[in-house]
Amino acid sequence: MGKKLVMAQKRGETRALCLGVAMVLCAVITYYILGTAVLPLYLKSVWTQESTCHLIETHIRDQEELEGKKVPQYPCLWVNVSALGRWAVLYHTEDTWDQNQQPPGRSRFSPQCSYIPGSLDNYQTARADVEKVRDNFHEHQVFYCFSTTRKNETSVLYRRLYGPKTLLFSLFWPTFLLTGGLLIIAMVKINQSLSILAAQK
């Protein structure tokens, strides 16, 4: 009976150790992915200055001529704001700003699209999405936004994708896994040490 209990205890310790090691390995892999994918974007982001934006006007651009280029068949929202004492175009996130900076012919969207709907498969859904965002801006005409310290920059962001909060949230789960895995390994090792001491006595 005693041998069976010892064998069961050893199997349990082995499984616990495997679980702890697996959690630590998962945490290390996640840290590596974050370090190569998210961290460079965070360090490269220039939208670090928080300021207050005042809404000037909004306009839904939909199948109209703009600077000699045809706007795609899907609607997008253009938002004009006053920030840091000057006029600026508001972009939803860094990705929206990047899409607007692409050379003509490479982007599906026209320049100056402050907000591009997430779903472009259905026109009515996309239009309703854009109108909802526009109404939200009209309801809250003063809001926080993010600008850059670069001179002569006429763009601001409504929300940062790669800000400190995003980075901390991304680091939470791998840190939780790493801490949990190390605790499990430590508890198993302590239990083994106590068992050896008890057997020696």
N, C-alpha and C positions, 0 to 999 in steps of 0.2 A: 504493500500500500504506500509505504514511504517512497519507494523508488518511482512509483507512478506519479506521485505528487511532485517529486523533483523533476521528472521528465516533462510534466505539464508546465511546471514553472519555467524550465529552460526554453520550451517551445514558445511560451508567452513572451519571455524576454527577447528571444530571437525575432519574433514578429514585431515587437515594440521597437527594437533597434532598427529593423528594416523600414518601419514606418518613419521613424525619426530621420534616418539617412535619406529616405526618399523626399521628405519634406525639405530638408536642407538642400538637396540637389535641385529640386524644383525652384526653390528660392534663388539659388545661384544662377540658374538658367534665366529666370525672370529678370534678375538684376542685370544680367548681360544684355538681354533684349532691350530693357529700358535704357541702359547705358549707350547702346548703339543706335536706338531709334528715337526715343523721346528726349533724352538729355541734350543731344545736339540741337534739336529744334528749340528747346527751351533756352539754351545758351545763345542761339542765333537770333532769337526774337528781339526786335528793337522796340516793340510796343510796350514800354515799361513805365511810361508816365501817365498816371491816372488824372483825368481832368473832368470837367463838367461840360456836357454838350447841351446846347439849346436848339431845338428843332426849328428849322426855317421853312422847309417845304419837302413834300414827298411827291413822287410821280411814278405811276406804273407804266413801264415801257413795254409795249406789246405790238409787234408787227408795224413798227414805224421806222422811218428813215432817220438815221443818226450818224452825222458826219460822213455821209456818203456810203455807209455800211448798213446792211439790212439786219435788223434785230431778229433773233430767232423767233420761231412761232410760239415759244413759251414765254410767259410774262416774267419780268423781274422788277424789283423795286429799287428806285433811286431815291436816296435820302440826302438832303443838304442840311448841314448843321453849322452852328457857330461854336467853335472850341478854341480856347486859348486866345480869345480876342480876334479870331480870324475865321474866314469861311473855310469849310472843309467838307469833303465827301465822306459819308459814314459807310464803312464796310462791316459786314456781320462778324466775320472771323478772319484769321490770317489766310485761310484757304480761299475765301471769297476774294480777298485782295490779290492773291497770287493768280487766280483765274482771270481777273481783270487786267493783269499785267502781261498776259501771254500775247505773242505777236498775232496779228490778224491772220486768219486761216487755220491757226492751231487751236483756237478756243471755240467752243460751241456757243459762247455767250458774248454779248457786246460789251464794250467798255462802260464803266460807270454803273454796274449792277451792284447796288449795295446789298441786296439780298436775293439769292437765287433759290427757288423752291426745291425742297429735297426730292420730291417725286415729279418727274417730267413725263411719265407715261400717259397721264390723263390731264387734258387741258383744263377742265373744270376744277379738278382737285388742286392743280397748281395755281390757278387764278384765285381760288378761295384761300389758299395758304398765303399768297402774297397780300391779299386784301386784309386778312386777319393781322398780319404783321404791320401793315400800314396803319390800321385802326389802333393798334397797340401804341405805336409811336405818337399818334394824335392824342391818345388818352394820357400818355406820360411824355410831355414835351420837354422836360428837363430830366436828364439821366446821366449816369457816370459812363465815361468812355475812356479809351486808351489811345494815347498819341505817342509819337516818337520824338526824340530830341534832335533829329536831323532838321537842318534848316530848309525852308521853302517846301516842306512836306504838307500837302493839302489833303491828306487822308487820315482818318481816325478809325479805330475799331470799336465795335459795340461790345464784343466779348473776346477774350483771349483763349485760344485753344491750348496754348503751351505756357500757361502762367504758373506761379508757385503753387496754387491750390491743386491744379491738375497734376503737377509733379509729386506733391505730397500724397495725393490720393492714389497715384500709381505705385508709390513706394509702400503703401500701407499693407497690401496683401503679401508681397514677398517678405516684408519684415515680420509679419504675423507668422508666416510659414517657417521662416528661419528661427524665430524665437521659440515657436512650438516644437520644432524638430530638435533644437538644442536642449530644451527642457526634457523632452522624452528620453533622449540619449543620456542626459545627466541623471535622471531618475532611475533608469535601468542600471547604470554603472554604480550608483549609490546603493541600490538594492542588492546588486551582486557583491559589493564590498561588505555590506552588513551580513549577508548570508555566509560569506567566507569567515567573518569574525565569529559569527554564532556557531559555525561548525567547528572552528578551532577551540572554542571554549567547551 
